[in-house]
Amino acid sequence: MSVFFVQNKGWRYNFYLNKNRYAKGFYVTKAEARIAEAKRKEAIQKGLPDPEEERKREFRKESVQAAETTPTDMAFLDLVNLRLDHVRSYNSIRHYKEVFYQARAWVRMWGNLNVSQITKSVLKTYLVRVSNKSKKTANRYLRNLRALFNFGMNEGLIHTNPTTGLRFFPIEKSVKYIPPREDVVKILLAAEPDVRDYLYCLVETMGRMTEVNQLKWDDVNFEKRFVLLHTRKKRGGHLSPRAVSMTNKLFEVLSRRYQKRDPSKPWVFWHTYWSSKNGEKKEGPYQDRKRLMRSLCKKAGVKYFRYHALRHFGASILDDANVGIGAIQRILGHENRTTTEIYLHSLGYAEREAIEVFETIFHGEKKSDTPSDTPEGQTSHGKVIGIR
């Protein structure tokens, strides 16, 4: 197959012609990759250079010339295209799609303008209109617009960022819902065996859904009892691995699945699905099992929560057991300690001790020898074990 899909990157072509190999990626759609492949073959047969590289070279040349002649301005459409090329090269296909769909909306509004015509006032009016529907969406747009203009400044194409001074819209922050242990157990009991294995992998590794979805058998080390989870949520967009030790339960689950695996499939969890884009059945890892948790929660009779809540659940268990925040940070794969602290919503040992000191001094009461009851709104956690 000369055109194929690479997980988290996109479509790529790879062919041999006149005993020479030609390959290039990555493209958002299979059709786009096939068109690029056909143009490349035609150019080779005619003795011409790669048309795509020529187009990019000319585009960059024109952009640089435009920047040199008008150092404070350039066409907004050109800036967007350069930024999309950059995101495609340095970030995941998922992030590229997010930026692409937002950029398409911006080009519809400002595609005929120069960057200098897109003022702070223009952007503020636009963002306020978006915020009337969703402040979170408006903040996400502002974040990507700021990245767009910062990119132009870093590349020396423009010299001002019209988003400077624009503030994020205030949103009502709430404590993330952490399901209690009994609800997690009910979910596991309600799940079909294959789904139960999937959920155990999420719970026992505290991994992100995307990390578990792309887990391959090459990432599972039974001898040393650890799994490698890969994420692009690192600076620079690099696909970074981290090792997570296997619990006994996870070792049992993965060992059983390994014995029954299809050797032709590299993924631990995969499915057959109908691709409406290509009009054919395909096999591959899961992308986002959106409906699964909603139906499972309903079946189990528990409050609805999604996969990410299981990371908070695991982090809270470790925090309640006085595990150091550094270890929790490494298990969760967080770049910054502050991100880990956000996950730890439970009232930890240090906070309980501090309140008891206050109570002793202020009320003159002796500190209790027995642990206090779980505060209202908090949940007590324990390890999920013994479910088959």
C-alpha positions in Angstrom: 0.0 0.0 0.0 1.6 3.3 -1.1 -0.6 5.5 1.0 -1.1 4.7 4.7 -2.0 6.3 8.0 0.4 6.9 10.8 -1.2 7.2 14.3 -1.2 10.7 15.7 0.5 12.1 12.6 -1.7 11.6 9.5 -1.6 10.2 6.0 1.7 9.5 4.2 2.7 8.2 0.8 5.6 5.9 0.1 6.5 4.4 -3.4 9.4 3.2 -5.5 10.0 4.5 -9.0 13.1 3.7 -11.2 14.5 1.8 -8.2 14.3 5.0 -6.1 12.2 5.5 -3.0 10.0 8.5 -2.5 8.1 9.3 0.7 6.4 12.2 2.2 3.9 13.1 5.0 1.8 14.1 6.7 -1.6 14.8 5.2 -4.9 15.3 6.9 -6.9 13.1 4.5 -6.1 10.0 2.4 -7.3 11.8 -0.7 -4.9 14.6 -0.1 -2.0 12.1 0.2 -3.0 10.3 -3.0 -3.2 13.6 -5.0 0.3 14.6 -3.7 1.6 11.1 -4.6 0.2 11.4 -8.2 1.7 14.9 -8.6 5.1 13.6 -7.4 5.1 10.7 -9.8 4.2 12.9 -12.7 7.0 15.4 -11.8 9.6 12.5 -11.5 8.6 11.1 -14.9 8.9 14.6 -16.5 12.2 15.3 -14.8 10.8 18.2 -12.7 11.4 19.0 -9.1 8.9 18.1 -6.4 5.9 20.4 -7.1 4.9 20.6 -3.4 8.4 21.6 -2.3 8.6 24.2 -5.1 5.3 25.6 -4.0 6.4 25.9 -0.4 9.8 27.3 -1.5 8.1 30.0 -3.6 5.6 30.7 -0.9 8.3 31.2 1.7 10.3 33.3 -0.7 7.3 35.6 -1.4 6.5 35.8 2.3 10.1 36.8 3.2 10.2 39.3 0.4 6.8 40.8 1.5 8.1 40.9 5.1 11.3 42.7 3.9 9.5 45.3 1.9 6.8 45.9 4.5 8.4 44.7 7.7 5.3 45.5 9.9 2.7 43.8 7.7 1.8 40.7 5.6 -1.4 39.1 4.3 -3.3 37.4 7.1 -4.0 34.4 4.8 -0.3 33.9 4.2 0.4 34.0 8.0 -2.3 31.4 8.6 -0.9 29.1 6.0 2.6 29.3 7.4 1.3 28.7 10.9 -0.6 25.6 9.7 2.5 24.2 8.1 4.3 24.7 11.4 1.6 23.1 13.5 1.4 20.1 11.0 5.2 19.6 11.4 5.6 20.0 15.2 2.2 19.0 16.8 -0.2 16.1 16.8 -2.8 15.6 14.0 -5.4 16.2 16.7 -4.1 19.6 17.5 -3.6 20.4 13.9 -7.2 19.7 13.2 -8.3 22.0 16.0 -6.2 24.8 14.7 -7.2 24.1 11.1 -11.0 24.4 11.8 -10.5 27.6 13.8 -8.3 29.1 11.2 -10.8 28.3 8.5 -13.4 30.4 10.3 -10.9 33.3 10.7 -10.0 33.2 7.0 -13.7 33.5 6.1 -13.8 36.7 8.1 -10.3 38.2 7.5 -8.8 36.3 4.6 -8.7 39.5 2.4 -7.1 41.6 5.0 -3.5 42.3 6.0 -2.4 41.6 9.5 -2.2 45.3 10.3 -5.9 45.6 9.6 -6.8 43.0 12.2 -6.6 45.2 15.3 -7.1 44.6 18.9 -10.6 46.1 18.6 -11.5 43.8 15.8 -10.4 40.7 17.8 -12.1 41.9 21.0 -15.4 42.3 19.1 -15.1 38.9 17.7 -14.2 37.2 20.9 -17.0 38.9 22.9 -19.5 37.6 20.3 -18.1 34.1 20.8 -18.1 34.5 24.6 -21.8 35.2 24.6 -22.3 31.5 23.6 -19.3 30.0 25.5 -16.6 31.7 27.4 -14.5 28.6 27.4 -14.6 28.5 23.6 -13.7 32.2 23.4 -10.7 31.6 25.6 -9.6 28.7 23.4 -9.9 30.9 20.3 -7.9 33.7 22.1 -5.2 31.2 23.0 -4.8 30.0 19.4 -5.0 33.5 17.9 -2.2 34.6 20.3 -0.1 31.6 19.2 -0.7 32.6 15.6 0.5 36.1 15.9 3.4 35.1 18.3 4.5 32.7 15.5 4.5 35.5 13.0 6.7 37.6 15.4 9.1 34.8 16.1 9.5 34.2 12.4 10.2 37.9 11.8 7.2 38.3 9.6 5.3 40.8 11.7 6.3 43.1 14.6 3.1 43.5 16.6 0.7 41.1 18.2 -2.9 42.5 18.3 -3.9 40.1 21.0 -1.6 41.8 23.5 -3.6 43.1 26.4 -6.6 41.0 25.6 -7.6 39.1 28.7 -9.2 35.7 29.1 -12.9 35.7 30.0 -13.7 34.8 33.6 -15.2 31.4 33.8 -16.9 29.6 36.8 -14.4 27.1 37.9 -15.7 24.1 39.8 -14.0 21.2 41.6 -13.7 18.2 39.2 -16.1 15.4 40.1 -14.1 12.4 41.4 -16.2 9.2 41.4 -16.2 7.4 44.7 -14.6 3.9 44.9 -18.0 2.2 45.0 -19.1 3.8 41.7 -15.9 2.8 39.9 -16.5 -0.8 41.1 -20.1 -0.7 39.8 -18.9 0.6 36.4 -16.3 -2.3 36.2 -19.0 -4.8 37.1 -21.4 -3.5 34.6 -18.9 -3.5 31.7 -18.5 -6.4 29.2 -15.2 -8.3 29.6 -13.3 -6.4 26.8 -14.5 -3.0 28.0 -13.7 -4.0 31.6 -10.1 -4.7 30.5 -9.9 -1.3 28.9 -11.2 0.4 32.0 -8.8 -1.5 34.2 -5.9 -0.3 32.0 -7.1 3.3 32.5 -7.6 2.9 36.3 -4.5 1.0 37.1 -2.1 3.2 35.0 -3.9 6.5 35.6 -3.2 7.1 32.0 -4.9 9.5 29.6 -7.5 7.9 27.3 -5.4 8.7 24.2 -2.4 7.1 25.8 -4.3 3.8 26.5 -5.9 3.9 23.0 -2.5 3.9 21.3 -0.9 1.4 23.7 0.9 -1.3 21.7 2.2 -4.7 22.7 5.8 -3.4 22.1 5.1 -1.0 25.0 4.3 -3.7 27.4 7.2 -5.3 29.3 6.0 -8.3 31.2 9.5 -9.3 32.4 10.1 -5.9 34.2 6.3 -5.4 34.8 5.8 -1.9 33.3 4.0 -0.3 30.4 5.2 2.7 28.3 2.5 5.4 27.8 3.2 8.0 25.1 1.9 11.6 25.1 2.4 14.7 23.0 1.4 16.9 26.0 5.0 18.0 26.3 6.8 21.2 25.3 7.6 21.1 21.6 4.9 18.6 20.8 7.4 15.6 21.0 5.8 12.2 21.5 7.3 11.4 24.9 7.1 8.0 26.7 6.9 7.4 30.4 7.1 4.1 32.2 4.3 3.1 34.6 4.7 0.0 36.8 2.1 -2.7 36.5 -0.2 -3.5 39.4 -0.9 -7.2 39.9 -4.3 -6.7 38.4 -3.0 -5.0 35.3 -0.4 -7.7 34.9 -3.2 -10.3 35.0 -5.4 -8.4 32.5 -2.6 -7.7 30.0 -1.2 -11.3 30.3 -4.6 -12.8 29.5 -5.1 -10.4 26.5 -1.6 -11.2 25.2 -2.3 -14.9 25.1 -5.5 -14.3 23.1 -4.1 -11.5 20.9 -4.2 -11.3 17.1 -0.5 -11.3 16.2 -1.2 -9.2 13.1 -2.5 -6.3 15.3 0.1 -4.2 17.2 -2.5 -2.6 19.5 -3.6 -3.8 22.9 -7.1 -2.4 22.3 -8.4 -2.1 18.7 -11.7 -2.3 16.8 -13.1 -2.7 13.3 -15.1 0.3 12.1 -16.7 1.8 9.1 -14.8 4.8 7.6 -17.3 7.2 6.1 -14.4 9.2 4.7 -13.0 6.3 2.7 -16.2 4.3 2.3 -14.6 1.0 3.6 -14.2 -1.1 6.7 -10.9 -0.4 8.6 -9.1 -1.7 11.7 -7.2 0.4 14.1 -7.0 1.7 17.7 -9.8 3.6 19.3 -10.0 7.4 18.9 -12.6 8.5 21.4 -15.2 6.1 22.9 -17.6 8.9 23.6 -20.8 7.0 24.2 -19.3 4.2 26.2 -19.1 5.8 29.7 -22.5 7.4 29.4 -24.2 4.1 28.7 -22.1 2.3 31.4 -22.9 4.9 34.1 -26.6 4.6 33.2 -26.5 0.8 33.3 -24.6 0.9 36.7 -26.9 3.5 38.1 -24.2 6.0 39.1 -23.5 9.6 38.4 -22.1 10.2 34.9 -18.3 10.7 34.6 -15.8 10.4 31.8 -12.5 8.6 31.5 -10.4 11.6 32.7 -12.2 11.4 36.1 -10.4 8.1 36.6 -7.0 9.9 36.6 -8.3 12.2 39.3 -9.6 9.2 41.1 -6.2 7.5 41.1 -4.4 10.6 42.0 -6.7 11.2 45.0 -6.1 7.6 46.3 -2.3 8.2 46.2 -2.7 11.6 47.8 -4.9 10.3 50.6 -2.2 7.7 51.3 0.4 10.5 51.7 2.3 9.5 48.5 4.7 12.3 47.6 3.5 14.7 45.0 6.7 14.2 42.9 5.8 10.5 42.5 2.2 11.3 41.6 3.4 13.9 39.1 5.7 11.3 37.3 2.9 8.7 37.2 0.4 11.1 35.7 3.1 12.4 33.3 2.7 16.1 34.1 5.3 18.5 33.0 4.6 20.9 35.9 4.0 20.3 39.6 1.1 22.8 39.6 -0.9 20.7 37.1 -0.6 17.8 39.5 -1.8 19.9 42.4 -4.9 20.7 40.5 -5.7 17.0 40.4 -5.5 16.6 44.1 -8.9 17.9 45.2 -9.1 15.7 48.3 -8.4 17.1 51.7 -5.0 15.6 52.5 -3.3 14.6 55.7 -1.3 17.9 56.1 -4.5 20.0 55.8 -6.4 17.8 58.3 -3.5 18.1 60.8 -3.4 21.9 60.3 -7.2 22.2 61.0 -6.8 20.1 64.1 -4.0 22.4 65.4 -6.3 25.4 64.8 -9.1 23.6 66.7 -6.8 22.8 69.6 -5.6 26.4 70.0 -8.8 28.2 69.3 -11.3 26.0 71.1 -8.9 24.5 73.6 -9.9 21.0 72.6 -7.7 18.0 72.7 -6.7 16.6 69.3 -8.7 13.5 68.5 -6.9 10.2 68.4 -9.3 8.9 65.8 -9.4 10.0 62.2 -12.0 12.5 61.4 -15.0 11.6 59.2 -14.7 12.3 55.5 -15.9 15.9 54.9 -19.1 16.5 53.0 -18.5 16.5 49.3 -15.3 14.4 49.6 -15.0 10.7 49.0 -13.0 8.0 50.6 -11.0 5.9 48.2 -9.5 2.4 48.2 -7.8 0.2 45.7 -10.1 -1.6 43.3 -9.4 -5.3 43.6 -10.9 -8.7 43.2 -13.3 -8.0 40.3 -13.3 -10.5 37.5 
